[in-house]
């Protein structure tokens, strides 16, 4: 039996022991999620994860993949949070070899609480390692799914100086008329992040595309620029 299975069971047991029915109902209501919760706070979940990694060593990429997918397939939302915790904890396995696992997780990422971390912290990191994978971002922006469109944008979030500015701006203009608040907010968020690298570029991009970018997108993008230059409406 894989050592990962006892590790997952350990986390599930501690989640069940620490859970609260009242907290679980509130968490599910606040997120408007169909998936049930144990009702475990992020702080307690972090302690559970620390216990788990002390219990079992993940020393190869196959076990890393097993851990992520077994947790992700769990009944409760906190198990998906732990899958993301684990995914982010082992940088040595955040490589192109893990991309298909992240794609499998993305297929059922159904809200900002899990999709944003997956797209920005894991998928985005791997895409920097192999620019050929940017073709997925183009496919996702053309999807009918608001979640995939959001992922196509948020994958750029932490790229900083390595940002593919051409692809990012093409994607934002392609999605500029999209009616989803999820997409519009993500575009503004990524523009805001890139403005900390190249403020002048983002400022000019907003001005040049004022009639195309929605107020929500501009507002999110200008959370920093408003403090520096209040001439942009």
C-alpha positions, 0 to 999 in steps of 0.5 A, spaced: 500 500 500 502 506 498 504 511 504 500 516 501 494 513 503 495 513 510 497 520 510 491 522 506 487 518 512 490 521 517 488 528 514 481 526 513 481 523 521 483 530 523 479 534 519 473 530 522 475 531 529 476 538 528 470 540 524 464 544 526 457 543 523 455 550 524 461 552 521 461 548 515 454 550 514 456 557 514 462 556 510 458 552 504 453 558 504 458 563 504 461 560 498 455 558 495 458 551 494 454 544 493 460 541 496 460 540 503 465 542 508 468 539 515 468 546 518 475 547 519 479 554 519 485 555 515 489 555 521 487 548 523 487 546 516 495 548 516 496 545 523 493 538 520 497 539 514 504 540 518 502 533 522 501 530 515 508 532 512 511 530 519 508 523 518 509 521 511 515 524 506 513 525 499 520 523 496 518 522 488 513 525 483 509 519 483 507 520 490 506 527 489 501 526 484 497 521 488 497 525 494 494 531 490 489 527 486 486 523 492 485 529 496 482 533 490 477 527 489 475 527 497 468 529 498 469 535 503 472 542 500 477 542 505 480 536 502 481 540 496 484 546 500 489 541 502 491 538 495 492 545 493 496 546 500 500 540 498 501 542 491 504 548 493 508 545 498 513 541 494 516 546 489 521 541 486 515 537 483 512 543 480 514 542 473 512 540 466 511 533 469 505 535 473 502 539 468 497 534 466 495 533 474 493 540 474 489 540 468 485 534 471 484 538 477 482 544 473 476 540 470 473 540 477 475 547 479 468 550 480 469 557 484 474 562 486 477 559 492 480 553 489 481 555 481 485 562 483 490 558 487 491 552 482 491 557 476 496 562 479 500 558 483 501 552 480 499 552 472 502 559 471 508 557 474 509 551 470 507 555 464 513 559 465 517 553 464 515 551 457 512 557 453 509 551 448 503 550 454 501 557 453 497 554 447 492 552 453 491 559 455 489 561 448 484 555 448 481 557 455 480 564 453 476 561 447 472 557 452 464 557 454 466 556 461 467 562 465 472 558 470 477 557 464 477 564 461 478 566 468 484 561 469 487 563 462 488 570 465 490 568 472 495 564 470 499 570 468 498 573 475 505 572 478 509 572 472 512 579 473 518 581 469 517 574 465 510 576 463 508 575 456 505 581 455 503 580 448 499 574 450 496 577 456 494 584 453 491 580 447 487 575 452 484 581 455 482 585 449 479 578 447 475 578 453 474 585 454 466 584 452 465 578 456 459 579 461 462 575 467 464 578 473 469 573 474 473 574 468 473 582 468 475 582 476 481 577 474 483 581 468 483 587 472 487 583 478 492 581 473 493 588 470 494 591 477 499 586 479 503 587 472 503 595 474 507 593 479 512 591 474 511 596 469 506 602 471 507 606 465 505 600 460 499 598 464 497 606 465 497 607 457 494 600 456 488 602 460 488 609 457 488 607 450 483 602 451 478 606 455 472 604 451 473 597 451 475 595 458 469 595 463 469 599 469 470 593 473 476 591 470 479 598 470 477 599 477 481 593 479 487 595 475 487 601 478 487 600 485 495 601 485 495 606 479 489 611 482 495 612 488 500 614 483 496 617 477 489 619 478 488 622 471 485 615 469 477 615 469 
